[in-house]
Structures are given as structure tokens and as C-alpha cells.
């Protein structure tokens, strides 16, 4: 099930870190203190990798999905999105 903007806004600190899954590898990680960050999980060379896409609310749900789609497009071309971002910086 996909995340909604309301569910993203209402995610609160519980004292333990947890994640809220969206779709296609995107998730919102909520820390024990309450900070929220977007992560994209993908497989590269038979290993699971994780890439941060930014923090909420600086990066909205719509923007995080757009960044995820860009990363998935790079993966389909055989390019590691995390290394590509590092190279561009």
C-alpha cells in the first residue's frame, strides 16, 4: 500500500526507529527522536543497497517518488544510482 501525505505528516517518534514503506523500494525512515528521511532500497550486483533521498519535509512525498523513479531509470541502464550521484557532486 502506498503512503499518503497525511500518513507521512502524522508519523511520530515512538522511542524506536521504524520505517513506513511506499512502493518500488521507497520508504520513510522515522528515527527514535522523530526525524524523517527518505530511503530507496535497491539491488546492485546481487546485494541490497540503500540510498538516502533527503529528509522530510524538505523533500516531499512527490519529490521523493520522482527521485526514486530517476534512480530506477539509472538502474535499468546498468548504472549504480548512488555512485552516479557521488560522481556528479
PDB file of N, CA, C and O in Angstrom:
ATOM      1  N   UNK A   1       0.839  -1.185   0.000  1.00  0.00           N
ATOM      2  CA  UNK A   1       0.000   0.000   0.000  1.00  0.00           C
ATOM      3  C   UNK A   1       0.881   1.244   0.000  1.00  0.00           C
ATOM      4  O   UNK A   1       1.896   1.291   0.696  1.00  0.00           O
ATOM      5  N   UNK A   2       0.505   2.219  -0.757  1.00  0.00           N
ATOM      6  CA  UNK A   2       1.291   3.439  -0.886  1.00  0.00           C
ATOM      7  C   UNK A   2       1.074   4.374   0.294  1.00  0.00           C
ATOM      8  O   UNK A   2       0.017   4.381   0.924  1.00  0.00           O
ATOM      9  N   UNK A   3       2.089   5.149   0.568  1.00  0.00           N
ATOM     10  CA  UNK A   3       1.988   6.174   1.604  1.00  0.00           C
ATOM     11  C   UNK A   3       1.138   7.340   1.107  1.00  0.00           C
ATOM     12  O   UNK A   3       1.028   7.577  -0.096  1.00  0.00           O
ATOM     13  N   UNK A   4       0.559   8.042   2.026  1.00  0.00           N
ATOM     14  CA  UNK A   4      -0.145   9.279   1.695  1.00  0.00           C
ATOM     15  C   UNK A   4       0.572  10.428   2.381  1.00  0.00           C
ATOM     16  O   UNK A   4       1.356  10.219   3.306  1.00  0.00           O
ATOM     17  N   UNK A   5       0.300  11.632   1.924  1.00  0.00           N
ATOM     18  CA  UNK A   5       0.925  12.799   2.537  1.00  0.00           C
ATOM     19  C   UNK A   5       0.505  12.929   3.997  1.00  0.00           C
ATOM     20  O   UNK A   5       1.310  13.318   4.843  1.00  0.00           O
ATOM     21  N   UNK A   6      -0.742  12.607   4.295  1.00  0.00           N
ATOM     22  CA  UNK A   6      -1.229  12.697   5.672  1.00  0.00           C
ATOM     23  C   UNK A   6      -0.507  11.697   6.573  1.00  0.00           C
ATOM     24  O   UNK A   6      -0.129  12.039   7.693  1.00  0.00           O
ATOM     25  N   UNK A   7      -0.313  10.475   6.100  1.00  0.00           N
ATOM     26  CA  UNK A   7       0.394   9.469   6.896  1.00  0.00           C
ATOM     27  C   UNK A   7       1.844   9.877   7.125  1.00  0.00           C
ATOM     28  O   UNK A   7       2.408   9.607   8.186  1.00  0.00           O
ATOM     29  N   UNK A   8       2.440  10.522   6.142  1.00  0.00           N
ATOM     30  CA  UNK A   8       3.815  10.996   6.275  1.00  0.00           C
ATOM     31  C   UNK A   8       3.899  12.096   7.324  1.00  0.00           C
ATOM     32  O   UNK A   8       4.806  12.096   8.156  1.00  0.00           O
ATOM     33  N   UNK A   9       2.964  13.025   7.285  1.00  0.00           N
ATOM     34  CA  UNK A   9       2.936  14.120   8.265  1.00  0.00           C
ATOM     35  C   UNK A   9       2.702  13.611   9.674  1.00  0.00           C
ATOM     36  O   UNK A   9       3.283  14.137  10.624  1.00  0.00           O
ATOM     37  N   UNK A  10       1.854  12.590   9.830  1.00  0.00           N
ATOM     38  CA  UNK A  10       1.456  12.111  11.151  1.00  0.00           C
ATOM     39  C   UNK A  10       2.413  11.104  11.761  1.00  0.00           C
ATOM     40  O   UNK A  10       2.200  10.684  12.899  1.00  0.00           O
ATOM     41  N   UNK A  11       3.456  10.700  11.056  1.00  0.00           N
ATOM     42  CA  UNK A  11       4.429   9.763  11.612  1.00  0.00           C
ATOM     43  C   UNK A  11       5.179  10.450  12.751  1.00  0.00           C
ATOM     44  O   UNK A  11       5.805  11.491  12.549  1.00  0.00           O
ATOM     45  N   UNK A  12       5.114   9.877  13.924  1.00  0.00           N
ATOM     46  CA  UNK A  12       5.707  10.471  15.128  1.00  0.00           C
ATOM     47  C   UNK A  12       6.778   9.560  15.708  1.00  0.00           C
ATOM     48  O   UNK A  12       6.852   8.376  15.380  1.00  0.00           O
ATOM     49  N   UNK A  13       7.601  10.129  16.570  1.00  0.00           N
ATOM     50  CA  UNK A  13       8.629   9.355  17.261  1.00  0.00           C
ATOM     51  C   UNK A  13       7.959   8.414  18.264  1.00  0.00           C
ATOM     52  O   UNK A  13       7.014   8.794  18.955  1.00  0.00           O
ATOM     53  N   UNK A  14       8.469   7.171  18.330  1.00  0.00           N
ATOM     54  CA  UNK A  14       7.924   6.189  19.272  1.00  0.00           C
ATOM     55  C   UNK A  14       8.967   5.729  20.277  1.00  0.00           C
ATOM     56  O   UNK A  14       8.679   4.899  21.140  1.00  0.00           O
ATOM     57  N   UNK A  15      10.187   6.270  20.168  1.00  0.00           N
ATOM     58  CA  UNK A  15      11.262   5.806  21.021  1.00  0.00           C
ATOM     59  C   UNK A  15      12.107   4.737  20.355  1.00  0.00           C
ATOM     60  O   UNK A  15      13.198   4.419  20.829  1.00  0.00           O
ATOM     61  N   UNK A  16      11.611   4.181  19.260  1.00  0.00           N
ATOM     62  CA  UNK A  16      12.338   3.185  18.468  1.00  0.00           C
ATOM     63  C   UNK A  16      12.264   3.603  17.002  1.00  0.00           C
ATOM     64  O   UNK A  16      11.233   4.099  16.550  1.00  0.00           O
ATOM     65  N   UNK A  17      13.354   3.404  16.258  1.00  0.00           N
ATOM     66  CA  UNK A  17      13.290   3.727  14.818  1.00  0.00           C
ATOM     67  C   UNK A  17      12.395   2.733  14.076  1.00  0.00           C
ATOM     68  O   UNK A  17      12.368   1.548  14.409  1.00  0.00           O
ATOM     69  N   UNK A  18      11.672   3.214  13.081  1.00  0.00           N
ATOM     70  CA  UNK A  18      10.817   2.363  12.253  1.00  0.00           C
ATOM     71  C   UNK A  18      10.726   2.944  10.858  1.00  0.00           C
ATOM     72  O   UNK A  18      11.102   4.094  10.635  1.00  0.00           O
ATOM     73  N   UNK A  19      10.226   2.152   9.911  1.00  0.00           N
ATOM     74  CA  UNK A  19      10.077   2.607   8.531  1.00  0.00           C
ATOM     75  C   UNK A  19       8.634   2.428   8.076  1.00  0.00           C
ATOM     76  O   UNK A  19       7.924   1.530   8.527  1.00  0.00           O
ATOM     77  N   UNK A  20       8.229   3.299   7.183  1.00  0.00           N
ATOM     78  CA  UNK A  20       6.934   3.212   6.526  1.00  0.00           C
ATOM     79  C   UNK A  20       7.202   2.996   5.043  1.00  0.00           C
ATOM     80  O   UNK A  20       7.815   3.844   4.394  1.00  0.00           O
ATOM     81  N   UNK A  21       6.752   1.881   4.507  1.00  0.00           N
ATOM     82  CA  UNK A  21       7.023   1.541   3.112  1.00  0.00           C
ATOM     83  C   UNK A  21       6.049   2.236   2.177  1.00  0.00           C
ATOM     84  O   UNK A  21       4.866   2.381   2.484  1.00  0.00           O
ATOM     85  N   UNK A  22       6.559   2.661   1.040  1.00  0.00           N
ATOM     86  CA  UNK A  22       5.721   3.225  -0.015  1.00  0.00           C
ATOM     87  C   UNK A  22       5.604   2.178  -1.112  1.00  0.00           C
ATOM     88  O   UNK A  22       4.845   1.222  -0.953  1.00  0.00           O
ATOM     89  N   UNK A  23       6.304   2.317  -2.189  1.00  0.00           N
ATOM     90  CA  UNK A  23       6.291   1.317  -3.260  1.00  0.00           C
ATOM     91  C   UNK A  23       7.581   1.416  -4.050  1.00  0.00           C
ATOM     92  O   UNK A  23       8.250   2.450  -4.038  1.00  0.00           O
ATOM     93  N   UNK A  24       7.930   0.328  -4.741  1.00  0.00           N
ATOM     94  CA  UNK A  24       9.112   0.267  -5.596  1.00  0.00           C
ATOM     95  C   UNK A  24      10.403   0.642  -4.873  1.00  0.00           C
ATOM     96  O   UNK A  24      11.279   1.281  -5.455  1.00  0.00           O
ATOM     97  N   UNK A  25      10.523   0.243  -3.598  1.00  0.00           N
ATOM     98  CA  UNK A  25      11.759   0.445  -2.862  1.00  0.00           C
ATOM     99  C   UNK A  25      11.843   1.723  -2.064  1.00  0.00           C
ATOM    100  O   UNK A  25      12.827   1.930  -1.356  1.00  0.00           O
ATOM    101  N   UNK A  26      10.849   2.588  -2.150  1.00  0.00           N
ATOM    102  CA  UNK A  26      10.873   3.844  -1.405  1.00  0.00           C
ATOM    103  C   UNK A  26      10.301   3.629  -0.015  1.00  0.00           C
ATOM    104  O   UNK A  26       9.294   2.938   0.147  1.00  0.00           O
ATOM    105  N   UNK A  27      10.941   4.220   0.995  1.00  0.00           N
ATOM    106  CA  UNK A  27      10.415   4.136   2.354  1.00  0.00           C
ATOM    107  C   UNK A  27      10.780   5.403   3.118  1.00  0.00           C
ATOM    108  O   UNK A  27      11.724   6.112   2.772  1.00  0.00           O
ATOM    109  N   UNK A  28      10.014   5.661   4.154  1.00  0.00           N
ATOM    110  CA  UNK A  28      10.259   6.785   5.044  1.00  0.00           C
ATOM    111  C   UNK A  28      10.777   6.215   6.352  1.00  0.00           C
ATOM    112  O   UNK A  28      10.072   5.468   7.029  1.00  0.00           O
ATOM    113  N   UNK A  29      12.005   6.562   6.709  1.00  0.00           N
ATOM    114  CA  UNK A  29      12.596   6.098   7.962  1.00  0.00           C
ATOM    115  C   UNK A  29      12.361   7.164   9.024  1.00  0.00           C
ATOM    116  O   UNK A  29      12.732   8.324   8.843  1.00  0.00           O
ATOM    117  N   UNK A  30      11.743   6.763  10.131  1.00  0.00           N
ATOM    118  CA  UNK A  30      11.477   7.668  11.245  1.00  0.00           C
ATOM    119  C   UNK A  30      12.403   7.266  12.382  1.00  0.00           C
ATOM    120  O   UNK A  30      12.348   6.131  12.856  1.00  0.00           O
ATOM    121  N   UNK A  31      13.259   8.190  12.826  1.00  0.00           N
ATOM    122  CA  UNK A  31      14.222   7.880  13.879  1.00  0.00           C
ATOM    123  C   UNK A  31      13.530   7.889  15.242  1.00  0.00           C
ATOM    124  O   UNK A  31      12.376   8.299  15.363  1.00  0.00           O
ATOM    125  N   UNK A  32      14.241   7.437  16.244  1.00  0.00           N
ATOM    126  CA  UNK A  32      13.694   7.403  17.604  1.00  0.00           C
ATOM    127  C   UNK A  32      13.389   8.811  18.114  1.00  0.00           C
ATOM    128  O   UNK A  32      12.508   8.990  18.955  1.00  0.00           O
ATOM    129  N   UNK A  33      14.120   9.817  17.602  1.00  0.00           N
ATOM    130  CA  UNK A  33      13.895  11.203  18.016  1.00  0.00           C
ATOM    131  C   UNK A  33      12.809  11.893  17.198  1.00  0.00           C
ATOM    132  O   UNK A  33      12.338  12.967  17.572  1.00  0.00           O
ATOM    133  N   UNK A  34      12.411  11.283  16.085  1.00  0.00           N
ATOM    134  CA  UNK A  34      11.327  11.839  15.288  1.00  0.00           C
ATOM    135  C   UNK A  34      11.722  12.421  13.947  1.00  0.00           C
ATOM    136  O   UNK A  34      10.850  12.856  13.195  1.00  0.00           O
ATOM    137  N   UNK A  35      13.014  12.445  13.619  1.00  0.00           N
ATOM    138  CA  UNK A  35      13.396  12.961  12.298  1.00  0.00           C
ATOM    139  C   UNK A  35      13.012  11.941  11.232  1.00  0.00           C
ATOM    140  O   UNK A  35      13.006  10.736  11.486  1.00  0.00           O
ATOM    141  N   UNK A  36      12.692  12.433  10.041  1.00  0.00           N
ATOM    142  CA  UNK A  36      12.185  11.576   8.972  1.00  0.00           C
ATOM    143  C   UNK A  36      13.065  11.728   7.746  1.00  0.00           C
ATOM    144  O   UNK A  36      13.383  12.848   7.344  1.00  0.00           O
ATOM    145  N   UNK A  37      13.464  10.607   7.144  1.00  0.00           N
ATOM    146  CA  UNK A  37      14.282  10.658   5.938  1.00  0.00           C
ATOM    147  C   UNK A  37      13.796   9.621   4.944  1.00  0.00           C
ATOM    148  O   UNK A  37      13.323   8.546   5.313  1.00  0.00           O
ATOM    149  N   UNK A  38      13.927   9.974   3.663  1.00  0.00           N
ATOM    150  CA  UNK A  38      13.518   9.098   2.573  1.00  0.00           C
ATOM    151  C   UNK A  38      14.673   8.194   2.185  1.00  0.00           C
ATOM    152  O   UNK A  38      15.805   8.659   2.052  1.00  0.00           O
ATOM    153  N   UNK A  39      14.401   6.905   2.000  1.00  0.00           N
ATOM    154  CA  UNK A  39      15.407   5.946   1.565  1.00  0.00           C
ATOM    155  C   UNK A  39      14.874   5.150   0.384  1.00  0.00           C
ATOM    156  O   UNK A  39      13.687   4.838   0.300  1.00  0.00           O
ATOM    157  N   UNK A  40      15.784   4.834  -0.520  1.00  0.00           N
ATOM    158  CA  UNK A  40      15.471   3.992  -1.665  1.00  0.00           C
ATOM    159  C   UNK A  40      16.319   2.740  -1.554  1.00  0.00           C
ATOM    160  O   UNK A  40      17.547   2.823  -1.522  1.00  0.00           O
ATOM    161  N   UNK A  41      15.681   1.580  -1.495  1.00  0.00           N
ATOM    162  CA  UNK A  41      16.387   0.302  -1.418  1.00  0.00           C
ATOM    163  C   UNK A  41      16.373  -0.346  -2.796  1.00  0.00           C
ATOM    164  O   UNK A  41      15.351  -0.377  -3.480  1.00  0.00           O
ATOM    165  N   UNK A  42      17.545  -0.867  -3.186  1.00  0.00           N
ATOM    166  CA  UNK A  42      17.676  -1.495  -4.497  1.00  0.00           C
ATOM    167  C   UNK A  42      18.751  -2.565  -4.418  1.00  0.00           C
ATOM    168  O   UNK A  42      19.508  -2.638  -3.450  1.00  0.00           O
ATOM    169  N   UNK A  43      18.802  -3.385  -5.444  1.00  0.00           N
ATOM    170  CA  UNK A  43      19.821  -4.427  -5.528  1.00  0.00           C
ATOM    171  C   UNK A  43      20.854  -4.045  -6.574  1.00  0.00           C
ATOM    172  O   UNK A  43      20.512  -3.665  -7.693  1.00  0.00           O
ATOM    173  N   UNK A  44      22.126  -4.151  -6.193  1.00  0.00           N
ATOM    174  CA  UNK A  44      23.227  -3.890  -7.095  1.00  0.00           C
ATOM    175  C   UNK A  44      24.238  -5.016  -6.931  1.00  0.00           C
ATOM    176  O   UNK A  44      24.773  -5.218  -5.841  1.00  0.00           O
ATOM    177  N   UNK A  45      24.498  -5.743  -7.998  1.00  0.00           N
ATOM    178  CA  UNK A  45      25.418  -6.878  -8.008  1.00  0.00           C
ATOM    179  C   UNK A  45      25.045  -7.897  -6.928  1.00  0.00           C
ATOM    180  O   UNK A  45      25.890  -8.333  -6.146  1.00  0.00           O
ATOM    181  N   UNK A  46      23.768  -8.263  -6.905  1.00  0.00           N
ATOM    182  CA  UNK A  46      23.203  -9.278  -6.016  1.00  0.00           C
ATOM    183  C   UNK A  46      23.290  -8.902  -4.546  1.00  0.00           C
ATOM    184  O   UNK A  46      23.205  -9.780  -3.686  1.00  0.00           O
ATOM    185  N   UNK A  47      23.457  -7.632  -4.235  1.00  0.00           N
ATOM    186  CA  UNK A  47      23.462  -7.168  -2.847  1.00  0.00           C
ATOM    187  C   UNK A  47      22.466  -6.027  -2.693  1.00  0.00           C
ATOM    188  O   UNK A  47      22.311  -5.186  -3.578  1.00  0.00           O
ATOM    189  N   UNK A  48      21.795  -6.020  -1.546  1.00  0.00           N
ATOM    190  CA  UNK A  48      20.834  -4.946  -1.311  1.00  0.00           C
ATOM    191  C   UNK A  48      21.587  -3.701  -0.857  1.00  0.00           C
ATOM    192  O   UNK A  48      22.440  -3.761   0.028  1.00  0.00           O
ATOM    193  N   UNK A  49      21.258  -2.581  -1.475  1.00  0.00           N
ATOM    194  CA  UNK A  49      21.855  -1.289  -1.157  1.00  0.00           C
ATOM    195  C   UNK A  49      20.748  -0.334  -0.736  1.00  0.00           C
ATOM    196  O   UNK A  49      19.573  -0.552  -1.031  1.00  0.00           O
ATOM    197  N   UNK A  50      21.141   0.724  -0.044  1.00  0.00           N
ATOM    198  CA  UNK A  50      20.186   1.741   0.376  1.00  0.00           C
ATOM    199  C   UNK A  50      20.778   3.108   0.074  1.00  0.00           C
ATOM    200  O   UNK A  50      21.965   3.357   0.285  1.00  0.00           O
ATOM    201  N   UNK A  51      19.926   3.973  -0.419  1.00  0.00           N
ATOM    202  CA  UNK A  51      20.345   5.312  -0.828  1.00  0.00           C
ATOM    203  C   UNK A  51      19.406   6.326  -0.190  1.00  0.00           C
ATOM    204  O   UNK A  51      18.187   6.186  -0.285  1.00  0.00           O
ATOM    205  N   UNK A  52      19.957   7.336   0.453  1.00  0.00           N
ATOM    206  CA  UNK A  52      19.140   8.379   1.052  1.00  0.00           C
ATOM    207  C   UNK A  52      18.727   9.377  -0.022  1.00  0.00           C
ATOM    208  O   UNK A  52      19.528   9.745  -0.881  1.00  0.00           O
ATOM    209  N   UNK A  53      17.473   9.811   0.033  1.00  0.00           N
ATOM    210  CA  UNK A  53      16.968  10.770  -0.949  1.00  0.00           C
ATOM    211  C   UNK A  53      16.705  12.138  -0.337  1.00  0.00           C
ATOM    212  O   UNK A  53      16.338  13.068  -1.057  1.00  0.00           O
ATOM    213  N   UNK A  54      16.883  12.285   0.967  1.00  0.00           N
ATOM    214  CA  UNK A  54      16.662  13.565   1.628  1.00  0.00           C
ATOM    215  C   UNK A  54      15.780  13.407   2.838  1.00  0.00           C
ATOM    216  O   UNK A  54      15.318  12.309   3.148  1.00  0.00           O
ATOM    217  N   UNK A  55      15.549  14.511   3.520  1.00  0.00           N
ATOM    218  CA  UNK A  55      14.737  14.497   4.732  1.00  0.00           C
ATOM    219  C   UNK A  55      13.379  15.136   4.470  1.00  0.00           C
ATOM    220  O   UNK A  55      13.229  16.012   3.618  1.00  0.00           O
ATOM    221  N   UNK A  56      12.400  14.667   5.231  1.00  0.00           N
ATOM    222  CA  UNK A  56      11.055  15.234   5.177  1.00  0.00           C
ATOM    223  C   UNK A  56      11.003  16.343   6.213  1.00  0.00           C
ATOM    224  O   UNK A  56      11.483  16.104   7.321  1.00  0.00           O
ATOM    225  N   UNK A  57      10.484  17.496   5.972  1.00  0.00           N
ATOM    226  CA  UNK A  57       9.637  17.972   4.876  1.00  0.00           C
ATOM    227  C   UNK A  57      10.385  18.678   3.744  1.00  0.00           C
ATOM    228  O   UNK A  57       9.745  19.152   2.806  1.00  0.00           O
ATOM    229  N   UNK A  58      11.729  18.766   3.799  1.00  0.00           N
ATOM    230  CA  UNK A  58      12.467  19.416   2.708  1.00  0.00           C
ATOM    231  C   UNK A  58      12.219  18.710   1.380  1.00  0.00           C
ATOM    232  O   UNK A  58      12.108  19.358   0.339  1.00  0.00           O
ATOM    233  N   UNK A  59      12.131  17.385   1.418  1.00  0.00           N
ATOM    234  CA  UNK A  59      11.806  16.586   0.236  1.00  0.00           C
ATOM    235  C   UNK A  59      10.413  16.005   0.463  1.00  0.00           C
ATOM    236  O   UNK A  59      10.223  15.174   1.351  1.00  0.00           O
ATOM    237  N   UNK A  60       9.453  16.433  -0.326  1.00  0.00           N
ATOM    238  CA  UNK A  60       8.075  15.977  -0.155  1.00  0.00           C
ATOM    239  C   UNK A  60       7.906  14.563  -0.692  1.00  0.00           C
ATOM    240  O   UNK A  60       8.820  14.017  -1.312  1.00  0.00           O
ATOM    241  N   UNK A  61       6.757  13.977  -0.459  1.00  0.00           N
ATOM    242  CA  UNK A  61       6.452  12.639  -0.956  1.00  0.00           C
ATOM    243  C   UNK A  61       6.524  12.610  -2.479  1.00  0.00           C
ATOM    244  O   UNK A  61       7.062  11.664  -3.054  1.00  0.00           O
ATOM    245  N   UNK A  62       5.995  13.622  -3.126  1.00  0.00           N
ATOM    246  CA  UNK A  62       6.014  13.702  -4.585  1.00  0.00           C
ATOM    247  C   UNK A  62       7.450  13.774  -5.107  1.00  0.00           C
ATOM    248  O   UNK A  62       7.805  13.095  -6.070  1.00  0.00           O
ATOM    249  N   UNK A  63       8.280  14.613  -4.454  1.00  0.00           N
ATOM    250  CA  UNK A  63       9.676  14.738  -4.864  1.00  0.00           C
ATOM    251  C   UNK A  63      10.445  13.440  -4.629  1.00  0.00           C
ATOM    252  O   UNK A  63      11.278  13.058  -5.451  1.00  0.00           O
ATOM    253  N   UNK A  64      10.173  12.762  -3.515  1.00  0.00           N
ATOM    254  CA  UNK A  64      10.851  11.501  -3.216  1.00  0.00           C
ATOM    255  C   UNK A  64      10.499  10.441  -4.253  1.00  0.00           C
ATOM    256  O   UNK A  64      11.359   9.659  -4.661  1.00  0.00           O
ATOM    257  N   UNK A  65       9.248  10.411  -4.676  1.00  0.00           N
ATOM    258  CA  UNK A  65       8.853   9.453  -5.713  1.00  0.00           C
ATOM    259  C   UNK A  65       9.526   9.783  -7.042  1.00  0.00           C
ATOM    260  O   UNK A  65       9.912   8.877  -7.781  1.00  0.00           O
ATOM    261  N   UNK A  66       9.670  11.062  -7.349  1.00  0.00           N
ATOM    262  CA  UNK A  66      10.361  11.461  -8.574  1.00  0.00           C
ATOM    263  C   UNK A  66      11.829  11.042  -8.525  1.00  0.00           C
ATOM    264  O   UNK A  66      12.353  10.512  -9.505  1.00  0.00           O
ATOM    265  N   UNK A  67      12.499  11.275  -7.391  1.00  0.00           N
ATOM    266  CA  UNK A  67      13.893  10.874  -7.233  1.00  0.00           C
ATOM    267  C   UNK A  67      14.045   9.360  -7.309  1.00  0.00           C
ATOM    268  O   UNK A  67      15.013   8.859  -7.881  1.00  0.00           O
ATOM    269  N   UNK A  68      13.093   8.630  -6.734  1.00  0.00           N
ATOM    270  CA  UNK A  68      13.109   7.169  -6.822  1.00  0.00           C
ATOM    271  C   UNK A  68      12.991   6.712  -8.271  1.00  0.00           C
ATOM    272  O   UNK A  68      13.697   5.796  -8.693  1.00  0.00           O
ATOM    273  N   UNK A  69      12.111   7.339  -9.026  1.00  0.00           N
ATOM    274  CA  UNK A  69      11.935   6.973 -10.432  1.00  0.00           C
ATOM    275  C   UNK A  69      13.200   7.246 -11.244  1.00  0.00           C
ATOM    276  O   UNK A  69      13.547   6.469 -12.134  1.00  0.00           O
ATOM    277  N   UNK A  70      13.888   8.349 -10.940  1.00  0.00           N
ATOM    278  CA  UNK A  70      15.141   8.643 -11.618  1.00  0.00           C
ATOM    279  C   UNK A  70      16.187   7.578 -11.289  1.00  0.00           C
ATOM    280  O   UNK A  70      16.917   7.131 -12.174  1.00  0.00           O
ATOM    281  N   UNK A  71      16.261   7.174 -10.031  1.00  0.00           N
ATOM    282  CA  UNK A  71      17.232   6.152  -9.620  1.00  0.00           C
ATOM    283  C   UNK A  71      16.905   4.815 -10.283  1.00  0.00           C
ATOM    284  O   UNK A  71      17.813   4.096 -10.699  1.00  0.00           O
ATOM    285  N   UNK A  72      15.627   4.479 -10.384  1.00  0.00           N
ATOM    286  CA  UNK A  72      15.236   3.222 -11.039  1.00  0.00           C
ATOM    287  C   UNK A  72      15.576   3.260 -12.528  1.00  0.00           C
ATOM    288  O   UNK A  72      15.930   2.233 -13.105  1.00  0.00           O
ATOM    289  N   UNK A  73      15.473   4.428 -13.151  1.00  0.00           N
ATOM    290  CA  UNK A  73      15.840   4.554 -14.561  1.00  0.00           C
ATOM    291  C   UNK A  73      17.342   4.321 -14.745  1.00  0.00           C
ATOM    292  O   UNK A  73      17.759   3.690 -15.716  1.00  0.00           O
ATOM    293  N   UNK A  74      18.147   4.828 -13.818  1.00  0.00           N
ATOM    294  CA  UNK A  74      19.583   4.585 -13.888  1.00  0.00           C
ATOM    295  C   UNK A  74      19.887   3.101 -13.716  1.00  0.00           C
ATOM    296  O   UNK A  74      20.743   2.555 -14.412  1.00  0.00           O
ATOM    297  N   UNK A  75      19.188   2.451 -12.792  1.00  0.00           N
ATOM    298  CA  UNK A  75      19.390   1.017 -12.578  1.00  0.00           C
ATOM    299  C   UNK A  75      19.068   0.223 -13.834  1.00  0.00           C
ATOM    300  O   UNK A  75      19.767  -0.738 -14.158  1.00  0.00           O
ATOM    301  N   UNK A  76      18.027   0.613 -14.535  1.00  0.00           N
ATOM    302  CA  UNK A  76      17.654  -0.113 -15.748  1.00  0.00           C
ATOM    303  C   UNK A  76      18.703   0.046 -16.848  1.00  0.00           C
ATOM    304  O   UNK A  76      18.788  -0.784 -17.753  1.00  0.00           O
ATOM    305  N   UNK A  77      19.503   1.116 -16.767  1.00  0.00           N
ATOM    306  CA  UNK A  77      20.587   1.330 -17.726  1.00  0.00           C
ATOM    307  C   UNK A  77      21.891   0.681 -17.264  1.00  0.00           C
ATOM    308  O   UNK A  77      22.902   0.751 -17.963  1.00  0.00           O
ATOM    309  N   UNK A  78      21.870   0.048 -16.088  1.00  0.00           N
ATOM    310  CA  UNK A  78      23.071  -0.599 -15.571  1.00  0.00           C
ATOM    311  C   UNK A  78      24.004   0.333 -14.830  1.00  0.00           C
ATOM    312  O   UNK A  78      25.204   0.073 -14.741  1.00  0.00           O
ATOM    313  N   UNK A  79      23.461   1.425 -14.291  1.00  0.00           N
ATOM    314  CA  UNK A  79      24.257   2.420 -13.566  1.00  0.00           C
ATOM    315  C   UNK A  79      23.840   2.410 -12.105  1.00  0.00           C
ATOM    316  O   UNK A  79      22.650   2.453 -11.793  1.00  0.00           O
ATOM    317  N   UNK A  80      24.830   2.352 -11.201  1.00  0.00           N
ATOM    318  CA  UNK A  80      24.543   2.416  -9.774  1.00  0.00           C
ATOM    319  C   UNK A  80      24.156   3.859  -9.430  1.00  0.00           C
ATOM    320  O   UNK A  80      24.982   4.757  -9.591  1.00  0.00           O
ATOM    321  N   UNK A  81      22.928   4.111  -8.962  1.00  0.00           N
ATOM    322  CA  UNK A  81      22.481   5.491  -8.742  1.00  0.00           C
ATOM    323  C   UNK A  81      23.253   6.210  -7.640  1.00  0.00           C
ATOM    324  O   UNK A  81      23.451   7.423  -7.717  1.00  0.00           O
ATOM    325  N   UNK A  82      23.690   5.479  -6.616  1.00  0.00           N
ATOM    326  CA  UNK A  82      24.428   6.123  -5.522  1.00  0.00           C
ATOM    327  C   UNK A  82      25.800   6.593  -6.006  1.00  0.00           C
ATOM    328  O   UNK A  82      26.235   7.693  -5.665  1.00  0.00           O
ATOM    329  N   UNK A  83      26.479   5.768  -6.793  1.00  0.00           N
ATOM    330  CA  UNK A  83      27.783   6.162  -7.323  1.00  0.00           C
ATOM    331  C   UNK A  83      27.648   7.270  -8.365  1.00  0.00           C
ATOM    332  O   UNK A  83      28.516   8.136  -8.468  1.00  0.00           O
ATOM    333  N   UNK A  84      26.565   7.242  -9.135  1.00  0.00           N
ATOM    334  CA  UNK A  84      26.320   8.292 -10.124  1.00  0.00           C
ATOM    335  C   UNK A  84      26.116   9.636  -9.428  1.00  0.00           C
ATOM    336  O   UNK A  84      26.632  10.656  -9.883  1.00  0.00           O
ATOM    337  N   UNK A  85      25.376   9.639  -8.342  1.00  0.00           N
ATOM    338  CA  UNK A  85      25.153  10.884  -7.592  1.00  0.00           C
ATOM    339  C   UNK A  85      26.464  11.389  -7.005  1.00  0.00           C
ATOM    340  O   UNK A  85      26.739  12.588  -7.032  1.00  0.00           O
ATOM    341  N   UNK A  86      27.275  10.471  -6.473  1.00  0.00           N
ATOM    342  CA  UNK A  86      28.575  10.861  -5.901  1.00  0.00           C
ATOM    343  C   UNK A  86      29.488  11.441  -6.979  1.00  0.00           C
ATOM    344  O   UNK A  86      30.199  12.414  -6.730  1.00  0.00           O
ATOM    345  N   UNK A  87      29.473  10.849  -8.171  1.00  0.00           N
ATOM    346  CA  UNK A  87      30.293  11.330  -9.273  1.00  0.00           C
ATOM    347  C   UNK A  87      29.859  12.728  -9.709  1.00  0.00           C
ATOM    348  O   UNK A  87      30.702  13.566 -10.028  1.00  0.00           O
ATOM    349  N   UNK A  88      28.553  12.985  -9.725  1.00  0.00           N
ATOM    350  CA  UNK A  88      28.045  14.287 -10.136  1.00  0.00           C
ATOM    351  C   UNK A  88      28.379  15.389  -9.128  1.00  0.00           C
ATOM    352  O   UNK A  88      28.555  16.549  -9.501  1.00  0.00           O
ATOM    353  N   UNK A  89      28.465  15.021  -7.861  1.00  0.00           N
ATOM    354  CA  UNK A  89      28.807  16.020  -6.827  1.00  0.00           C
ATOM    355  C   UNK A  89      30.256  16.406  -6.944  1.00  0.00           C
ATOM    356  O   UNK A  89      30.739  17.232  -6.169  1.00  0.00           O
TER     357      UNK A  89
END
